[in-house]
């Protein structure tokens, strides 16, 4: 048996890695503290918001929701046959399964903003390109999650139906699909909530929605109008989150709904999807040609190897290291703040009004798109990697706090109550009864957020916050497809390495 590395050694190694990454990204808390007035001044200028600006915001906000609904529904639907083709227990050539999994991994390496910029080259500017990007983004994530659920599901009923002569598809939809349906719908609802925030910044690259207007007002420092946009985004995210929570409870049989109610709910969902899809503006194909497509594919498949092996801060290795360091430090800092906020947001530890207040604050933090945080922090600390760390730290607080609070609410309190009845202090009860149960789920949430932050850090360079994003988007805008191929290859390799590391860490934590 292979010997495991002692946990104190692992902790010391991780701490050293964190400190090196913090040094590499130029983290300077003194600078942040000395310029804190810039941040409070920006926040003060957002209130009161400019309510006369609503007429211009609402149509673009609807376009943002429209892209999210249509893109999430299409991506989730397309993921089912793709997951069937990728799942190991289902019939099919192994070579084809490996090829499809590789393609899914490649798609997962790119954030929605990069996919949206690429879509504008083929489909023109506007919401259609943004919807296509959200569809591909959702498809990649849902395919991965769904085929993993298929491989974890019990295969007995499926094998029995196959032995009785049922076709593979019929056996799947009769046995395996009902088994994974709750997890499938839960994942789709979670992605729908997140896609609202992703769609809110796609306008930054001309892919429709409210993003272009939001970036314009931040750049012009019209913060009262920015406040109006962010308040409306908060309202949409807040309603979407509560609707998602209610629907998730329904899917997981935590609440019931009669047959008539279920039919009404399904009909409303279908009508919303149809309306959102049919009212999308058509794509603008006037600038798309086969020659352009051939040039793009030829450039991407023939990377610039000089850039690949270049030394210095403009080389691929440095850009990838900077991106990974920003993601690591930002995720760790966000987790430190998310843990106490998660306990404060749990009604199992604090009174319901207090928990509701902190959950609302965290939802407000989570409703602001990460690129907007980057643009704001640049005005506080200037451009550079430290701005990227601050941006991802704040964004990580929002998502991790939600995941941590969900873990706390699902906690088995019997050991906690036993210690409490023995007279142990509250801190001791948390330390010895709650944290041992929570640690695996907290660590899993941290790994997931780190994986997300790797992709988000790759576009923070667009706002001047370091990483590989700025060179990649600049190369795309200049049609330097050879450089795009090199940078994309680096992003795929980095995403793959993080994915393998996360899988290894999850196995080691069991």
N, C-alpha and C positions, 0 to 999 in steps of 0.2 A: 504494500500500500504506500502511495506517495504521501510524504509528510506535508502537512499544511503549514504555511508560514504563520507564526504566532500573531495574534491580533494586535498586540502592542507594537510589533515591528511594522505591520501594515499601516497602523494609525500614524506612526512616526514617518513612514515613507510618504504617506498621503499628505501629511502636514508639510513636509519638505517640498513636495511637488507644488502644493498650493502657494507656498511662499515664493518659490522660483517663478511661478506663473504671475503672481502679484507684482514681483519686481519687473518681470518682462513686459507687463502691460502698463507700467508706470503708475501704479496706484498711489495716490497721494491724498490721504484723508485730510491733511492740513489744508491743501488747496481747496478741497470741497467745503470745508468748514469756513475758511476765510471768505469764500464767495457765496455763502449760503443766502445772502441777501438778494442775489440775482434770482434765485429760485423762488423765494417768497414774493418778490416783486412781480414775477411773471404770474404766479398763482393769484395775487391780489388783482392784477389787471384783467383777469378772466371774469371777475365778478364785479358788478352785475353783468350778465351776458347781454348781448345785443339781440333782443327778441324780434326786432324789425328785420333781422337776417333770416328768419324762419322760411320765408317764401322761396329763397334760393337753396336752402339746405334740404328741405323735405323731399323734393324730387330726386336729388342725388342720394339721399339716405334710403329711399325706396329702391333705387337701383342697386345699392349695396346689399340690401336684404334679398332682392330678386336674384342677384348673382349667387348668394349663399344658398338659397333654397334650391334653385335649379341645379347648381353645381354639385351640392351635397347629394341630392336625390339621384342624379345621373351617375355620379361616381360610385355611390353605394350599390346601385343596381348592377352596374357593369362589373363590380368586384366579385359578385357571386359566381358567374361562370369562370372568371379568371382564377378565383380561389379553388374551384373544383379542379381546374387543370393543373394547379400547383401542388395540391395536397398529396402527400405521399401515399396514404392508404387507398386513394381512388385510382382506377385504372388509367393507364397512359404511359407513353415512353418516358423513362427516367431522364433521358437527354433533353427532351422537350420541357420537362418539369424544371430542370436545373436552368435551362435557358430563360424560361419565364420568370423564375425567381430572381435571376440576375437582372432582367429588365425591370422588375419591380424595385429591386434595390437601387438601380440607377435613378429611377424616377423619384424615389424617396430621398435621394441625396439633395434635391433641389427644392428650395422654399417656393411658396406660391408666387412671390414677387418676381423671381427669376423666370418661372414658368409663364407668368403673365407677360413679361417683356418679350419672351420668345414668341408667345401667341400673337402679339401685335404685329410681328413681321409677316405672319401668314394670314391673319384674319382682320388686320387693320385695327385702328383705334376704336375704343368703345367697350360697352358692357359685354358684348359677345365674346371678345377675347378674354376678358376677366372671368366669365363663366366657364370658358374652356379650361382656363388655368385652374380654377377651383375644382372642376371635374377631374382633371388629371391628378391633382394633389390629393383629393379624397379617394380616388380610385387606388392610388398606390398604397396609401395607409390602410384602407379598408381591406384590400386584397391580402396584405400581410397579416392583419389581425384575424381575418376570416379563415385563411388556410391553417393558421396556428390553432384556432378553435376547432376546426374539423379534425386535425390530428390529435387533439386532446379529448375528443368526444368518444363515448363507447361505440364500438363498431359492431356489436352483436346484432342489433336489429337490421343494420345495413347488409351484413353478410347473410342473414336469414332471408331477406327479400331477394338478394341476388341468387341465392340457392334455389329459390322458388321460380326463377326465370324472369324477374323484373329487370328492366334496363338499368344501367348505372345511374342515369339522370332520375328516373322514376324512384329508384331505391333511395337516392340522396334526398329528394324532396319529401319522401314519405318518412324517412327515419332520421337522417343526420341533420337536415335543415331545421326541423322543429326543435331539435336538441340545442342547436347553437343560436336559434332565433333571438332569445332574450339578450345574449351578449352582442349579437350583430346589431340589433336595434339600439342598444345602449351606446355602442361605439359610434353609430351613425348620428345619434342625438348629440353626443359629446362633440363630434366633429362639426355638426351644424352650428353649435354655439361658438366654437373657435373660428369657423369660417366667416362669421360676421365680422370679427376683428381683422381677419386676413383681407377680406373684401374691402375693408375701409381704407386700405393703403394702396390698393392696386391702381387707383387713379394716378398715383405718383409716377407710373410709367405709361400712362395713357390708356389703361385698361378699364376705364369706367368707374362709377361709384363716387364716393365722397372724398377719396384720397387726394386728388389734385387740388380741390378747393381747400382742404385742410392744410396741405403743405404750403399753399399760396398764402394763407392767412398767417401761418406761423412765420414764414419768411418775411412777410411785410409787418410782422409784429402787431397785427390787429388782434390782440389777445381777447378782447370782448367777443369778437366773432368766433375765435377758437373755442371760447367757453361755451358758446351756443352749440357748436358742433359736438363738443365732447359731452355736454349734458344730454343731448339727444342720443348720442351713441350709448351713453350709460343707461338711458331708459330702455333702449332696444335690447342691450345685453342683459339688463336686469330682468326684463320680461321673458327673454329667450331662455335665460338660465332657470327661472322658476317653471316655465312651461316644460323645459327639458327634464327638470327634477320630477315634475308631476307625471310626465309620460314614462320616465324611467321606472318610477314606482309602479305604474300600471303594467309595464312590460315584465317587471320582475315579481309581479303578483303581490306587491305590498299593499295595493289598493285595488278595489274591484270596480267594474263598470259593466252595466247590463248589456245584452246583445244589441239593443237599439242604440245605446250610447256608443258602443264600439263601431257600429255601422256609420253613425253620424260622424264620429271622429275620423274614420278612414275616408269617408266621402269628402270631408273638409280638407284633409291633407292632400287628396288627389286633386281637388279643385284648386287649391293654392298652388300646387306644382304646375298644373296645366296653365293657369293664368300667368304665373311668373315666366313660364317657358314661351308661351305664345306672344307675350308682350315684349320679349327681348328684341332689341334692334338687330337687323340682319348684319352679317359680317361685311366688311368693306374689302373686297378682293381685287380692287382696281390696281393695287401695287404688287400683287402676288403673281409670280411667274415661275415657270419650271426652271428657268435659268437661275433665278435667285435661290430656289430650293436646292438646285444642284451645287451652287457655289457654297451655300451654307453647309450642306452635308459633306462636301469635299474638304472644306476648311476644318470642320470639327473632327473628321476622321484622319486628318493629317496634322497632328498637334505641332506646336512650335517647341521643338526639343531644346532650343537654346534657353528659352524661358524656364523650361522644366529643370534644367541643371544650373541655372544662374545663381550666383552667390549674392549676398547682400539683401537689403530689405525690399528689393523689387523682385526677388526670386520666389519661385513657388514654395519652396520649403519654409522660408521665413513667413510668407503670408498664411500658410496652413498652421504653422506653429502659433502665430499671433491669433488666428481665429480660434484655435483650440484653447489657448490660454484665456482669452476673453470669456469664452463659454464656461470654462472651469471655475474661474474666480467669480463670475457673475452668478452662477448656479449655487456655489457654496455660500456666498454672502446672502443671497435671497433665502436660502434654507434656514440660515441663522435667525433671520427676522420672521420667517414664516411659522416656525415652531411655536413661539409664544402667542402669536396672533391666532393660530389654529386653536389653541386651548381657549383663548378668549372668545372665539367665535363658536364654541361648542356649548350648547345648552345643557349638556350633561355635567359641566363643571361650573358654569356661571348662569345667573338668571337669564331667562329668555330675552328680556329687553336688551341686556348688555350683549348677549350673543348676536342678536339681530343687528345691533348697531355696528359691531365689528365686522360681521359678514357683509353688511352694506358697504362699509368703507373698502373692504377687500374687493368687492365687485366693482366699485368705482375705479380702483387701481387697475383691475384687470380689463376694464372696458376701453382703456386708452391704447391704441395700437403702438407696438414697440418702436416703430420708426419715429413716431411723434415724440416719444420720450427721448430718443436720440437727438432729434432736432432741438429739443428744449435743453438737454444737458450740455449740448455744444455751446449754448449761450452762457452756461454757467462755468464750465471747466475748459472750454475750447476743444478743438478737434484732437483726436487721438484715441488710443486704446482704452484709456481710463474712462472716457465717455461711454465706450461700448460696455465696459464692466458695469458702470452705474445703470445703464439702460437695461441690461439683461438681469441685473440684481432686482430692480423694481418689478420687471415683468415676471421674474421667477417667484417673487413674493405672492403675486396674485394667483398663479396656477398652483404652486405648492401649498399655499394656505388652504385652498379648496380641497385638494387631495388629502392633506393632513387632517382637516376637519372631518371629512367623510370617514377616514380611518378611526378617528376618535369617537365619532357617533356610533360606529359599529363595534366598539370595544366591549369585551366581556368584563363586566364590572364585579363579578363575584369575588375574585381575589382582592380587588380594591376595597370592597365593602367589608371583607373579613379583616383586613389590616386596619381599616378605619374603626371597626368595632373593638379592636384590641387597643385602641388609643394612640395609634401611630399618627404622626403629623401628616398633613396633606402632602407636603413635598415628598416625604418618605413613601406614602402610598403611590404617588405618581412614579417615583423612581423604581420601586420594587414590583409593582403590580401592573402599571399602565405601559411604561416604556418598553419592557421586554416583549409585549404583544405588538406595540406600535413600530418598533425599530425595523422589522422586515418591510412593512408597508411604506414607512417613511423612506427607506433606502430605495425601494422600487420606484417610488414617485420621483426621488431625486435623480435616479438613472434616466427615467423617461424625460424629465425636464432638461437634463444635460444633453440628451440626444436632440431634443427640439432646439436647444440653444445653439448647438453646433450649426444648424441650418440658419437660424435667425442671425447669428453672428456673421454669417457669410454675406449678408446684405446690409449690415450696419455701416459698412464702408461707404454706402451710398449717401449717408448723412455725415460722413467724415469721422466715423467712430472706429476706424481701423478694420483690419481683417481683409479677407480676399474679395469682398463684395464690390468695392469701388473699381479695382482693375477689371473684374469680370463684366460689370455693367458698362464700363467705359469701352471695353473691347467690343461688346455687343452693339453699342451705339455707333461705333466706328466701323462696323462690319469686318473687324479683324478676327475672322472665324478660326484661324489657326491658333491665336492666343486664347480664344474662347474654348477651343478643344483642350488645350493644356490645362487651363484653370478648372474646367469642368471635370477633367480626369482627376485632378487633385481633390476636388470636392467629393467625388465618388469614393476615392480611396480613403479620405478622412472619415466619411460617413460609414463606410464599411468597417474600418478599424474600430470606430466607436461602437458600432453595433456588435461586433465580436467581443469587445471588452465588456459591454453591458451584459451579454449573454453569459460570459465567464463569471462576472461578479454575481449575477443572479444564482447561478449554479453553486457558487462558493458560499453564498449566504444561507442556503437551505440547510 
